[in-house]
């Protein structure tokens, strides 16, 4: 039977409706085939991107492993860009900010599952470096750090990459969320994410992986099938302050989850989102950073867009069990 579930972290409701898995579906996904031609993110094609902002190399190697470039088609324009006043409505403001692309490999790979662990860790190190760079920019209020894998997840280029989009305005949903998180912390001396972690560990039935440092869970109120949330056990506000040891363990965990997700649903498209503390002055004791993996196995339709309440046909308890039982691929690092 269907049931309503509430998510403490995001303050939203979902409807779990496993019976909808048996619905007839006359519409077949058209599929997506990579266009012929050269990939601008592959090694040797560096001139196809804007001039790089940073590059990172693996120890003992000389060629680049990760490159950071300005987005060629930015959603926001750099602060100070001249914009015609006539091009904006009276009630609008230019979208000032920063929009960077993090190219994750010189080889044409699609997923972290195809990369060496050291290469995945270097991607996380690049994330940290670019976030630290943005924290030095006085105009930045918020940074969205995300990765789209596959066309259904919004990727326009197949080659593995991430995006860092920083804005001078804090998005209204985050304004509301942070106000609630602050009140919860001052009332309980616990972060909202920390309280959620305690509940999930106490129940245990939705755990995907857990060790002394990390917990990975299919949340109680998962919005989509096989949604996974990863968080450090110890409260910490800033992903970018993660030390090298924990970063390597996180890279191994994220890679392992991606491989197991792809074993359960081959070719799945998904989003990865890193939530770190906003850029207003500290302290951010109320904030507990985390990472989300959101597979795109279902499609949001009229009800979801009209209400903000997602319908999930796969119980997170079942999703967690399937991910834990997924047969490791030959590339799996245990």
C-alpha positions as CSV (number, residue, x, y, z in Angstrom):
1,X,0.0,0.0,0.0
2,X,1.0,3.6,-0.5
3,X,2.2,5.7,2.4
4,X,3.4,9.2,3.2
5,X,6.9,9.8,4.5
6,X,8.5,12.9,5.8
7,X,12.2,13.9,5.3
8,X,13.6,15.7,8.3
9,X,16.6,17.1,6.4
10,X,14.8,18.7,3.5
11,X,11.4,19.2,5.1
12,X,9.5,17.5,2.4
13,X,7.0,14.7,2.0
14,X,7.1,11.8,-0.5
15,X,4.5,9.2,-1.4
16,X,5.9,5.6,-1.5
17,X,3.8,3.7,-4.0
18,X,5.3,0.4,-4.9
19,X,2.2,-0.7,-6.7
20,X,3.0,1.8,-9.5
21,X,5.8,-0.4,-10.7
22,X,3.2,-2.5,-12.4
23,X,1.7,0.3,-14.4
24,X,1.6,-0.1,-18.2
25,X,4.1,2.3,-19.9
26,X,3.4,2.9,-23.5
27,X,6.2,5.5,-23.8
28,X,9.7,4.2,-24.4
29,X,12.6,6.5,-23.7
30,X,14.0,7.7,-27.0
31,X,17.5,6.9,-25.8
32,X,20.5,9.2,-26.4
33,X,23.4,8.6,-28.6
34,X,26.5,10.7,-28.5
35,X,26.9,13.0,-31.5
36,X,29.8,12.1,-33.8
37,X,32.8,14.3,-33.6
38,X,35.5,15.3,-31.2
39,X,35.0,15.6,-27.5
40,X,36.1,19.0,-26.2
41,X,37.0,17.5,-22.8
42,X,39.4,14.8,-24.0
43,X,43.2,15.3,-23.8
44,X,44.6,17.0,-26.9
45,X,41.5,19.1,-27.3
46,X,42.3,21.7,-24.7
47,X,41.9,24.5,-27.2
48,X,38.2,23.6,-27.5
49,X,37.5,24.9,-24.0
50,X,37.9,28.4,-22.5
51,X,41.4,29.0,-21.0
52,X,41.8,26.9,-17.9
53,X,41.5,28.2,-14.4
54,X,43.4,25.4,-12.7
55,X,44.8,21.9,-13.5
56,X,45.7,19.0,-11.2
57,X,48.1,16.1,-11.8
58,X,48.4,12.7,-10.1
59,X,51.6,12.1,-8.1
60,X,54.4,10.8,-10.3
61,X,52.8,12.0,-13.6
62,X,53.3,15.1,-15.6
63,X,50.2,15.3,-17.8
64,X,47.0,16.8,-16.4
65,X,44.3,14.6,-14.8
66,X,41.7,17.2,-13.8
67,X,41.2,20.6,-15.5
68,X,38.9,23.5,-14.4
69,X,37.6,25.9,-17.0
70,X,34.9,28.6,-17.1
71,X,31.6,27.2,-18.4
72,X,31.3,28.2,-22.1
73,X,27.6,28.6,-21.7
74,X,27.3,30.0,-18.1
75,X,24.0,30.2,-16.2
76,X,25.4,33.2,-14.4
77,X,27.9,35.8,-15.6
78,X,31.1,36.9,-13.7
79,X,30.6,39.8,-11.3
80,X,31.5,43.0,-13.1
81,X,30.3,41.8,-16.5
82,X,28.6,44.7,-18.3
83,X,24.9,43.9,-18.9
84,X,22.6,46.2,-20.8
85,X,19.9,47.6,-18.4
86,X,17.4,47.4,-21.2
87,X,17.7,43.6,-21.3
88,X,16.3,43.1,-17.8
89,X,12.8,43.6,-16.5
90,X,12.5,46.2,-13.7
91,X,12.0,43.5,-11.1
92,X,15.0,41.4,-12.3
93,X,18.7,41.4,-11.4
94,X,21.5,40.1,-13.6
95,X,22.6,36.6,-12.6
96,X,26.1,37.4,-11.3
97,X,28.3,34.7,-10.0
98,X,30.8,32.0,-11.2
99,X,30.1,29.0,-13.3
100,X,33.0,26.5,-13.7
101,X,33.4,23.1,-15.3
102,X,35.6,20.5,-13.6
103,X,36.8,18.0,-16.3
104,X,37.5,14.9,-14.4
105,X,39.7,12.8,-16.7
106,X,41.8,13.2,-19.8
107,X,40.4,9.9,-21.1
108,X,36.8,9.7,-22.4
109,X,35.1,8.1,-19.4
110,X,31.6,8.6,-18.3
111,X,31.5,7.5,-14.6
112,X,33.6,7.4,-11.5
113,X,33.2,3.6,-11.8
114,X,35.6,3.6,-14.8
115,X,38.3,5.7,-13.0
116,X,41.2,4.8,-10.8
117,X,40.5,5.5,-7.1
118,X,43.4,8.0,-7.0
119,X,41.7,9.9,-9.9
120,X,38.4,10.0,-8.1
121,X,40.1,11.3,-5.0
122,X,41.8,14.0,-7.1
123,X,38.4,15.1,-8.4
124,X,37.3,15.6,-4.7
125,X,40.5,17.5,-4.0
126,X,39.8,19.8,-7.0
127,X,36.2,20.4,-5.6
128,X,37.8,21.4,-2.3
129,X,40.3,23.7,-3.9
130,X,37.7,25.5,-6.1
131,X,35.3,25.9,-3.1
132,X,38.1,27.5,-1.0
133,X,38.8,29.8,-3.9
134,X,35.2,30.9,-4.0
135,X,35.2,31.6,-0.3
136,X,37.7,34.2,-0.9
137,X,35.3,36.1,-3.2
138,X,33.3,38.6,-1.0
139,X,30.3,38.6,-3.3
140,X,29.5,34.9,-3.1
141,X,26.5,33.8,-1.0
142,X,26.0,30.2,-2.1
143,X,27.7,27.5,-4.2
144,X,26.1,24.5,-6.0
145,X,28.5,21.7,-6.6
146,X,27.0,19.0,-8.8
147,X,27.7,16.3,-11.3
148,X,25.3,15.1,-14.1
149,X,25.9,11.7,-15.5
150,X,23.8,10.8,-18.5
151,X,21.4,12.7,-20.7
152,X,18.4,11.9,-18.4
153,X,20.3,13.6,-15.6
154,X,20.9,16.8,-17.6
155,X,24.4,16.1,-19.0
156,X,25.0,17.7,-22.4
157,X,28.5,16.2,-22.7
158,X,29.1,12.5,-22.1
159,X,32.7,13.0,-20.8
160,X,32.9,12.8,-17.0
161,X,32.7,16.3,-15.6
162,X,31.2,18.3,-12.7
163,X,30.0,21.9,-12.4
164,X,30.4,24.5,-9.7
165,X,27.9,27.3,-9.9
166,X,28.2,30.1,-7.3
167,X,25.6,32.9,-6.9
168,X,25.5,36.2,-5.2
169,X,22.1,35.4,-3.8
170,X,21.1,32.6,-1.4
171,X,18.3,30.6,-3.1
172,X,15.0,31.1,-1.3
173,X,14.5,27.3,-0.5
174,X,17.9,27.3,1.2
175,X,17.0,30.5,3.1
176,X,14.0,28.6,4.6
177,X,16.0,25.4,5.2
178,X,18.9,27.1,7.0
179,X,16.5,29.1,9.2
180,X,14.9,25.8,10.3
181,X,18.3,24.1,10.8
182,X,19.5,27.0,13.0
183,X,16.4,26.9,15.2
184,X,16.7,23.1,15.5
185,X,20.3,23.4,16.5
186,X,19.7,26.1,19.1
187,X,16.7,24.1,20.5
188,X,18.4,20.7,20.6
189,X,22.2,21.2,20.3
190,X,22.1,18.7,17.4
191,X,22.3,19.3,13.7
192,X,19.3,18.3,11.6
193,X,21.5,16.0,9.6
194,X,23.1,14.5,12.8
195,X,19.6,13.8,14.2
196,X,18.6,12.1,10.9
197,X,21.8,10.0,11.0
198,X,21.0,8.8,14.5
199,X,17.5,7.8,13.4
200,X,18.8,5.9,10.4
201,X,21.6,4.1,12.3
202,X,19.2,3.2,15.1
203,X,16.7,1.6,12.6
204,X,19.5,0.2,10.3
205,X,17.2,-1.2,7.6
206,X,18.2,1.5,5.0
207,X,21.9,1.5,5.6
208,X,23.9,0.9,2.4
209,X,27.4,1.2,4.0
210,X,28.7,2.4,7.3
211,X,32.1,2.6,9.0
212,X,33.9,4.6,11.7
213,X,33.9,7.7,9.4
214,X,31.0,7.6,7.0
215,X,27.3,6.6,6.7
216,X,25.6,5.9,3.4
217,X,21.8,5.6,3.5
218,X,18.8,5.3,1.2
219,X,16.8,7.9,3.1
220,X,13.5,7.1,4.9
221,X,11.7,9.5,2.5
222,X,13.7,9.0,-0.7
223,X,12.3,11.0,-3.5
224,X,13.5,8.7,-6.3
225,X,14.4,5.0,-6.4
226,X,17.9,4.2,-5.1
227,X,18.5,7.7,-3.8
228,X,21.6,7.6,-1.5
229,X,22.7,10.2,1.0
230,X,26.3,10.1,2.3
231,X,27.4,12.0,5.4
232,X,30.3,12.1,7.8
233,X,29.6,10.6,11.2
234,X,31.1,13.6,13.0
235,X,29.4,16.9,12.4
236,X,31.3,19.2,10.1
237,X,30.1,22.3,8.2
238,X,32.6,22.4,5.4
239,X,33.2,19.7,2.8
240,X,36.3,21.7,1.6
241,X,38.0,21.2,5.0
242,X,38.0,17.4,4.8
243,X,41.5,16.0,5.4
244,X,43.3,13.8,3.0
245,X,42.7,10.5,4.8
246,X,38.9,11.1,5.0
247,X,38.8,12.3,1.4
248,X,40.4,9.1,0.2
249,X,37.9,7.0,2.2
250,X,35.0,9.1,0.8
251,X,36.3,8.7,-2.8
252,X,36.4,4.9,-2.3
253,X,32.8,4.9,-0.8
254,X,31.3,7.1,-3.6
255,X,33.0,5.0,-6.3
256,X,31.7,1.8,-4.7
257,X,28.2,3.1,-4.5
258,X,28.3,4.2,-8.2
259,X,29.5,0.7,-9.2
260,X,26.8,-1.1,-7.2
261,X,24.2,1.3,-8.5
262,X,25.3,0.6,-12.1
263,X,25.2,-3.2,-11.3
264,X,21.6,-2.9,-10.2
265,X,20.6,-0.5,-13.0
266,X,23.1,-0.7,-15.9
267,X,23.6,2.6,-17.8
268,X,21.6,4.5,-15.1
269,X,21.8,8.3,-15.3
270,X,22.2,10.1,-12.0
271,X,23.1,13.4,-10.3
272,X,25.7,13.8,-7.5
273,X,25.2,16.9,-5.3
274,X,27.6,18.2,-2.6
275,X,26.0,20.3,0.1
276,X,28.4,22.4,2.0
277,X,27.9,25.4,4.3
278,X,26.9,28.7,2.7
279,X,29.3,31.6,2.3
280,X,27.9,34.0,5.0
281,X,30.2,34.6,8.0
282,X,30.7,31.7,10.4
283,X,30.0,30.0,12.7
284,X,28.0,27.3,10.9
285,X,27.6,24.9,13.9
286,X,24.1,24.1,12.7
287,X,25.3,22.8,9.3
288,X,26.4,19.2,8.7
289,X,27.5,18.7,5.1
290,X,26.5,15.7,3.0
291,X,26.5,14.3,-0.5
292,X,23.4,13.1,-2.5
293,X,23.2,10.6,-5.3
294,X,20.0,10.8,-7.2
295,X,19.4,8.2,-9.9
296,X,17.1,9.2,-12.8
297,X,15.0,6.0,-13.1
298,X,11.6,7.7,-12.9
299,X,10.2,10.9,-14.4
300,X,8.7,13.8,-12.5
301,X,5.3,14.6,-13.9
302,X,2.3,16.9,-13.2
303,X,1.8,15.9,-9.6
304,X,5.4,16.3,-8.6
305,X,5.8,19.7,-10.4
306,X,2.4,20.9,-9.0
307,X,2.9,19.9,-5.4
308,X,6.7,19.4,-4.8
309,X,5.8,16.0,-3.4
310,X,7.6,13.1,-5.2
311,X,6.1,9.7,-5.8
312,X,8.6,6.9,-5.4
313,X,7.7,3.4,-6.6
314,X,10.7,1.7,-4.8
315,X,10.8,1.5,-1.0
316,X,14.2,2.7,0.3
317,X,14.5,-0.4,2.5
318,X,14.3,-2.6,-0.7
319,X,16.7,-0.2,-2.5
320,X,19.3,-0.4,0.3
321,X,19.0,-4.2,0.3
322,X,19.5,-4.5,-3.4
323,X,22.5,-2.1,-3.4
324,X,24.2,-4.0,-0.5
325,X,23.6,-7.3,-2.4
326,X,24.7,-6.1,-5.8
327,X,27.3,-8.3,-7.3
328,X,30.6,-6.4,-7.3
329,X,32.1,-5.7,-10.7
330,X,35.6,-6.7,-11.5
331,X,36.6,-3.1,-10.8
332,X,35.1,-3.1,-7.3
333,X,37.4,-1.9,-4.5
334,X,36.4,-3.6,-1.3
